[in-house]
Structure formats: C-alpha cells, structure tokens
Amino acid sequence: MNSFNPPDELDNTTQLDPRLLDKAGPIEACRRCLVSLEALLPPYPSKSAQNGRRKITFAELAWPLKESRARKLLVEISLHKLTLLLAITGDIAHDIKGIRLGVDRVEQTLTDAQRQEVYRWLEITNPSPLHNLAVQNHERETGTWLLRLPRWNEWLHWPDSMRLLWLHGIPGAGKTVLASFLIEELKDHCSYSDQDGQAYYYCHYAHSGDEAAPFLRWLVSQACRQARWVPQQLSKIHSLGCDPSSTELQDALETVLAKFQTFYVAIDAVDESSPRDDLLAVIAALAVDKRFHNLKILATSRPYFDIETKLKCISVNISMSNPEVAGDIRRMVHSRLRSSRRMKRFPHLLESIEDALVFGAQGMFRWAHCQLYNIEQLRNESQILAAIKNLPKDLAETYARALSDIPECDRAFVRRVFVWVCGHAQAPWPAVSHTRINACALLSAVSYDLGLPAGAYTLDDVKELCGCLIDVSVDSLDLFVSLAHYTVREFLQSTVFIQATPPLSRCHPPQPPSNSLRVSFVKPCSANQYLQQRTGYPTERHTASSTRSALNCTTINDRPDIQDLFLAYFSPNSPHYQRSQSMQRMLLEKDDWWTGLHLIHHLPSKVLLASTTRISRPIGWPRC
C-alpha cells in the first residue's frame, strides 16, 4: 500500500486509471478497510502475558459479535486487492509494449537500407516516365465514359467478379492515354484505404524483349514498397546474388499480397512486348490462379489473335470501338482548336475543322492529333480548306505524306536523325533512356556524321522537318527526342513505307545500328572540337554508356576502327581526357572490373603496346 503514494502520480499505473489515487478510489478504500479491520481485532498479547497466565479480555469475549463484520471487510479488501493487481499488471504490460515497440523501431531502422537494396535489385525497368508522359497528354473530361460502365464498377468493387479487365482497341485509339487516366483513378480509389494497393506497368517497343520478367519484378517491388516488407524467400534469393525466376517471383507476390485486401495492377500495351508469349502466360496465371484471389488486373492492347485467344475467355473485355470514343475525340479536338494561338486567326473555320477531323478519325486519337498538328502549320484559309477536304484515310498515309513533304536537300539529315532515334531505342545500352535520346547529343552526332558544321541544324529544324513523327520532351532540364508513337516505328519498318518513300526508305535499317552509333558517339568525344564545349557533355554521358555496352560485346573483335577509337577514348594523352576522366574512371573502377578486363582480353596486343610505349596507364586500369 505504501508503494502507491502521491509522488507516483505520474507513473504508468495512474496514467492508465487516474482514479486509483482519488479519495474514493480503491487505494484509499482499501486503506480504510484495513484500518477498520485492525480496530476490530483484539490486541496482541504482551510478552509477560505470553509467559504467564493470560487473562481473557473483554475484546476477546466480544469477537464473536465482530466476526461477521471482519469477514465482510476481508471480502472488500480482496476485491480492492484484485483491482490493484490488475492495475499493476496493466502497468507491466504497458512497459513491455513500449519495450517491444522500441525493439521493432530498432529492427526497422537496421533493415530499411536492406529493403531498399532489394527494391532496387528488383526494378530493372521503371515505367513511371512513360506514365507521366501519358498523363500529360490526357485531355480533361475524356475517358470518363468507361467509369460509367457497370463492368468497370463490378471489376473495381466486387471481390467475386472476374479479376482481369481487358481493354482493346485499334492502333492509335488512345489506349495508353486512357490507361494513364484509369491508373490515376485507381490511385485515388486506393488512397481511401490502407488495405488496398496499386501498381502499373507500361510495355514499350524500345524495351526489345518479352516483358514478363520486368513486369513481375516491378509488380513485386511495388507491392513490397507499399507493404514496407520483403518476403523472406525473396531476401534469400537477393543475398545469393541470383536473379529470381518467374515461379519464385510469383511465390513472392503471393506472400506479399497477403498484406492487402485488394491489390490493383494495370499493364499497358501488352502487344508491344516482343515476343509476348511469356507475358501472356504470366497475365493468365495471375488472373485465374486462386493464390492471387485479391489481385485485380487491367490490361490494354490491340486485339491481336494471340492476345485475344489467351485473354478473352478469362476476362471482362471492353472494346474502344464505340461511340463514346468518338465523343472523346471531339472533346480533344475542340479543346485543342480553341487553345491554339495559331487557330485563333480562323474562328469561323473551327467548327468545320472539328467535324471533319472527328468524322475522319474513325476512333483514332493519333490520327486526329497528327491532322491537328499539320493544320496548325498552315498559314491561310485556302490551305486549311484544301487540307480538310483532302485528309489522309489512315495513319500510314498520314506518315507517308509527312515524309514526302520533306525538301530533297534535307532528306539526308532526316534519314540520319531517324537512324539515331530508332537505333538508340533498340541498342542495349544501360544507364541511358532507351526510349529517348538527348537532343544535344542527337544534333552533335548527326552533324558530325554528315560532316556539317556545328549549328547547321537546330532542334527547331528537327521538329519542323519531322513534324508529327517525333516527340520532344523535357526531363531534368534536358531535352530528349523520341518517336512520337509506336505506329511511327511500325510504319518506318513496313513495306508500305519503302514503296511510298524510296528516298527515305533507308532511314530505319532492319538491324539496330549499334556499331555505327557507337562510332558516332566515341568520335566526337575523342576529338579536339569538344574540348571546351559544354554541349559535348550529354554526348559524353552517352559515350560512357555505349562504351560500357560495347566492351561487353564481342562484335568489336572484328572492327579495328572501333578498337582504335576506344583506345583513344581511354588514353590520358588525348585532349578530351582531363574533362571526361571521371566517366572513364567510373567505367573501369565502379565494381565493373569485367569492363576493363574485357577490353584487355579482346584487345591484348593493342592495349599492351599502348600501355608500354605510346601512352601512360590510365587511372583505374588493371595491371596486366
């Protein structure tokens, strides 16, 4: 009882139940019962009385009359005792919980860096730049028709509905932009519940391969990030330094999905995965396997036969060939025309242009976008009226007209631009964006290839000549160039293009021009002209990446010209070396000893000769 005194009022016990120390509380009540009980008990006999004959006192004689009162007090004391024991137990449990939370926080701090390392190990393809670009291209109030469909709401809200929603449409129908809009809707839907999660993935032709593994790895990493947890089997694979198999990734996904009530994943442009057999098998497995019962999948693609055969029977499928898409195209065209500064000169023509483009689009956003771009370039009313009366019938004719309009004197430049943009997208170069090429690097390299002076062509010239075939975007204050759409690449590779535009038909070789591009990258960086120019920096970054890829590629064994360029690039006696040696040091020192060793392995005589006679050993070169 004495342990419960006023100075202890701030203890956890009194914090759990502040009434403990009140005057009417259990502690004071127990104290009063003890005092009352002590008064009822007969006095304890003295030592002299214990040794001799003890006299019976009046209190002892009166005890039978007090016994019932004493028993009641004992019962009351027992009840107060239970209350106090319960308070003490709560106090101990509170302390134990605090200790446990502290231990958990320590463990969390210790393993956070390890989890981040596993996340990065999983993420070999990051689709967020493609998503951000698609979101920028979305026109407000378009795509909302799908949200009103009962099939969408059933898929979104009903656990027992089909887990796969397949959205399919013709080329240029706006599937990617619509997918980005739906992904944002899923984000908003999941923001209201901590038990729901979402992820997305964009297939892209520039990824050049079956995207089953990159998709699964990204999906697992996003689920782990949102759960703030990594399955043990996944951590073990990472610690062994191995790449996970598809089966292991699906097992890990099953484990981490247990942390969610529902997890949504959207995968766009399934048809752009080449090949796509493994990807279709993975999507089908995730859609029907009971292990993934709380996983909802949204997939978009063209209605190709192999995709339809695999997905149609296991999905709720929605076609984009419907009147609602035409309404979205009208809204997009209407908004673009009214917001265009150039078209404000012809307000009386806007309605006619809008009707003509909506009718001719036939459900193709891409076609309408190209016609809008072309019409905006026209400068007088007669040209505009002639254009809307002679609109191309499809995308192939649109692209053929764009190329045929290029002046003869500029076609060599445009052809080389397409070689660079298309080849760059297909070349297996790590550490650079596969889908886009730096604008400064593009202009510098094309000018160097054609023997043109610096500044002969500008980025504005590229945009004007290539028109709706390319796209220029901004990322981290740098400008990047890419093909505007997957259909552009298909057209450049098609027989229709070769027959329609023979002077430009060589702009896209059948094989990726990797060696040609590597030579074009390394030459300017090793030349005097880039010694003081700031614009050479983007080119050097691409050179570092292409060099790393080339040094692991046995095709350079038969190319003495490329071998000599690489030796010159790594030579400390070259004029560019002082400015770019940090990049070269990174290539040779950063845990990538295979890079330098591969160079020495495949170029033994030249490297030994260069390292002993002509040049001194570069920093970071391994000793032979």
Secondary structure by P-SEA (a helix, b strand, c coil): cccccccccccccccccccccccccaaaaaaaaaaaaaaaccccccaaaaaccccccccccccccaaaaaaaaaaaaaaaaaaaaaaaaaaaaaaaaaaaaaaaaaaaaacaaaaaaaaaaaccccaaaaaaaaaaaccccccccccccaaaaaaacccccccbbbbbbccccaaaaaaaaaaaaaaaaacccccccccbbbbbccccccaaaaaaaaaaaaaaaaaccccaaaaaaaaacccccaaaaaaaaaaaaccccbbbbbbcccccccccaaaaaaaaaaacccccccbbbbbbbcccaaaaacccccccccccccaaaaaaaaaaaaaaaaacccccccccaaaaaaaaaaaaccccaaaaaaaaaaaaacccaaaaaaaaacccccaaaaaaaaaaaccccaaaaaaaaaaaaaaaacccccccccccccaaaaaaaaaaaaccccccccaaaaaaaacccbbbbbcccbbbbccccaaaaaaaacaaaaaaccccccccccccaaaaaaaaaaaaaacccccccccaaaaaaaaaaaaaaaaacccccccaaaaaaaaaaaccccccccccaaaaaaacccccaaaaaaaaaacaaaaaaaaccccccccccccc
